Amino acid sequence: MGSVEEERPDGVGSIAHRVPDLGALELLLAVARLGSLGAAARELGITQPAASSRIRSMERQLGVALVDRSPRGSRLTDAGALVTDWAGRIVEAARAFDAGAQALRDRRDSRLRVAASMTIAEYLLPGWLLALRAGRPDTAVSLLAGNSAAVAERLLTGEADLGFVEGLDAPSGLDSAVIAHDRLVVVVAPVHPWARRRRPLDASELASTPLILREKGSGTRQVLDTALGGLARPLIELSSTTAVKAAAVSGAGPAVLSELAVGEELALRRLVAVPVDGVSLARDLRAVWPAGHRPTGPARELLTLTRG
């Protein structure tokens, strides 16, 4: 069965197959300005046979002769002069379209809004953002730190261009890419009895002990609650990794933190890692963005840097 669009004599429907492309129109304008098909071909960086072929193809498409060729040069026909006038308007509109699109890209590239959960914001993002600034010194970057739930909300409401979360899965409504792996560790101050124990903690002992914890909605809390079947008992709930770490260093009680966050404290013996047996505390660190909207511009470059 034939295409209804092709059979319509009134020109209703798509005009893409009836109107020459921009390259052909630019060639026709060059011929009109230079009076020579060869000169027009050289200006546009194509061969003269290719230019002749393009003109013939355009004449077949429009159904009229556009250029008279002779040893003295190329001259527009009356129809060619009329089509050239229309072509000038189309090419000028295309240039305005291109300039507008470039302005949109420039505005997009002038800023980058990043939302990240606490551990990534404090221990990984500073290095990535410094590397991004080296390649994009004119891009203004803002960083919004919060828990994984807050990161997801900022992305879904358009308040951030790219996010980073810690947890077991990407939040609903977001696409993601795993950029690193992390592990939670149980830590205590050197004066705590667990600092001297030789036998690993098991799940039941960890679940029955009040712990210094991040708030619900954080990736750290999600991983721990899942590992303990939702049985983690809070001694104190704090909204930042730094606050949890400070409370643990002070001797307030055991804490569960990312190994990224406690490396210095473990090395200086301000905290002691307590071995745990039978509890999975591994997690993925993810870059996230609204589903179906792959990062572009500086957001895409930052995503690339996280995988370097």
N, C-alpha and C positions, 0 to 999 in steps of 0.2 A: 504494500500500500504506500503510495507516494506521500511526501511531506506536504501537509496542508499549507505550511508557510511558503514553500517554493511555488505553490500553485496560485497564490494570491496576486492578482494583477495590481491591487491598490497599494502594495508595499507595506501592508500591515504586518507586524511581527519584527523579529530581529533584523537589524540592518547590517550586522557584522559582515555578512557575505556579499553585500552590495556596495560597501564603501571601502575604498583603498586604505591600506594601512598607513601609519604615519611615515614610515620610511619611504614609501612610494610618493607620498605627497611632498615630502622634503626634496626628493629628487626632482620632481616636476618644478618646484619653486626655484631650485638651483639652475635648471635648464633655462627657465624664463629670465633669470637674472644674468646668467653668463652667456647665453646664446649659443651654447655648445654642450652637447651630450657628454663629450669626452672630458671637458673641463668640470662639468657637474659631477661626473664619476670620480675624478681625482679629488675634488673637494670633500666628497663624502667617503673617500677611502675604499671605493669598490672598483672593479674592472669595468671597462667600457662595454664588453659583451653582457655583463651582469646588469648594467644600467639599461641597455637596450632591451633586454629580456623583461626587466621590471616595467618599463614604459609600455611594451607590447601587452603585457599581462594586464596592466591597468586599463589600456584601451579596450581589451576584450571584456573586462569586467564592467566598464561603463557603457560599452557599445558605441563609442564615438572615437574618431581620430583626434589625438591631442597634439602631436608633434609632426611637423614636416621635416624630413631629414634631407640634406643636400651636401655636396662637397664643400659648400661655403659655410656650413653650420647647421644648427637646428633652430627651427622657428615654430612658435606655437600656432596652431590653427585657431580659428575663431572660438570653437568649442574649448580648445585647450586654454585660451586666455580666460574664458569664463570659469572653467574648472580651477585654474590657478588662483583666481580671486577667492573662490570658496576655500581652496586648500590653505591659503594664507590665514584665513580666519580660524580654521580648524587647528592648524599648527600653533597659532598664537594662544588659542584656548588650552591646547595641550601643555604649552610652556607655563601658563598660569597654573594649571593643575599640578604640574611637576613642582613648581615653586611652593605651592601650598602644601603639598605632601612633604617636601623637605622641611618646611617650617614646623609641621607636626612632628617630624622626627627630631628636629633640633630641640623642640620643647620637651619631648619625651626624654631625650638624652641629657637634658640640663639638670635633671634631678633623679635620685634613686631613693625610694623609701623601703627600708628593710625592717622586718619584724622578726625577732629571734627569741627563742626561749633562753633562759638565764645562762645555762652552762655554755652554750654556743656563743652567746653574746659576749660573755666575759673572757672566754679562753680560746676561741677560734676565730671569731669574726674580725677582731682588730688586725690580725695579720692579713686576712683576705682583703679587707678594705684598704689597707696601705698599698697592697699590690694593685688593686683597682685604681687607686688614685694616681699611681705612677703612670698608668696608661691613659687615664681620663682626668686630668687635673681640673678641668672645668665643670665636672659633674658634682653637684652638691648632694651629699649623702646624709640621710638622717636614719638613725637606728632607734627603733622602739623595742625595748626589752620587756618581756613578760612571760607568763607560762604558755604552754603549748596551746591551750584553749584560747587564750587571748590573741596569740599569733594567728590562729585560724580565723577568728572573728575579724581581725583587721584586714586580712586578705579578702574575705568574702564581702566586706563592706566597702572595698576599694580604698582603704586607708594605707595599704602597703602594696608594693610591686612584687616583692619576693620575700618568702619567709623561711625560717629554719626551726625545726622542732626535734624533740627527743621523745622517743616512745616506741611502742610496738607496731603501730600502724599510722598511716597518714590520716589526718582528720577528714571527716566527711565533707564532700564538695571540693576537695583539693586533689590535684595530681602531685606526684612526688618523684624524687630520685634520691636513692641512698648515697650519701657523700662520705660517710665515715662510720666507724663502729665504736662503741663505748661499752664500758662495764661499770656497774655500781659496786661500791665497796662499803663494808661496814667499818666505821672508824670510831675510836674512842680516845680520850686523853690518856697520857701515860699513867695517870694515877688510878684509872678505872680498873676494876678487877679483871675485865676481859682482856686488858693489855698483856696480862701474864699467862693467860690460859693457853694450853697446848692442844686441846681437843677442839676441832672446828665446831662452830655453831650449826645446829640443824634448823629446819624450817619451823618446828614447833617452838623451840626456845626463842628464835628471832620473833615469831609472831606473838609470843606471850610477853615480850619485853617492851615497855614503853620506849619509844624512839623519838629523837628530834627529826622531824620530817618536813619536807616541802608540802605546800598546800595541795588539796585536791585540784585537778586540772593541769598540774605540772606533769611533764613527761617522766620525771624521776618518780613521782608518786604513783603514776599509772603502772610503771614497770614493777615497782615493789608490791603494790596491791595485787597485781596479777600473779606475781611469783608466790605470794603468801595466801592466795585465794581470798583476797579482800580482808585479811585478818590483821593487817598492820595496825599497831596501837600507837597513837601519837602521845608523846610526852609534851611536846610543843610543836605547833605548826607554824612555820615561818615562810615568808613569801620570796625569799631570795637565797641562792646558794651561799653567798657570803655570810648571811645571817646564820644559816644552819651550821656552817663551818665554825664561825666564831663561838656559837653556843657549845659545840663539841669540844673545841680547844679549851674552853673555860671549865670543862669537867661536868657540864650539866647532864650529860648522858650520852648514850650511843647515837650515832647518826648514820644515815645512808646517803652517800654522795657519789657523784661521778668521779672516776679515777683521774679525769682531766683536772678536776677542781682541787684535788688534795695532794698532788705530786710534791709540791714544795713542803707542805706540812709533814708529809711522811718522811721526806729526806732529812728534815731538821728535827724529827722526833717530837714535833708538837702534837702529832696524832699518830696512832698505831692502827694498822689494818688488822682486822679480826677475820680469820679464815671462816668461810661458810661452806657447808656441804649440803648438796641436794637441793639447792635453790638457784634457779636460773636468773642471773642479774645482768645478762647481756642485753644490749639494745642497739638499734640503728639510729644514726643521726641523719635527718632528711632535709633536703630543700623542698619547699612546697610552694604551689601557686594555684590560682583558681582553675578548676577542671576545664580543659579545652582551650586554655589560653597560655600557650608556651611562652616563657620569658623572651623578651626582645631587648635590643639595645644594651644599656649598662647592666640590666638584670641578667641578661644572658651571659655577658662577660664575667660577672661575679660568679654565676653558677659554674662556668668553665674553670675559674680559678680555684674553686673548692675541690675540684677533682685533680688538680695539678700535683 
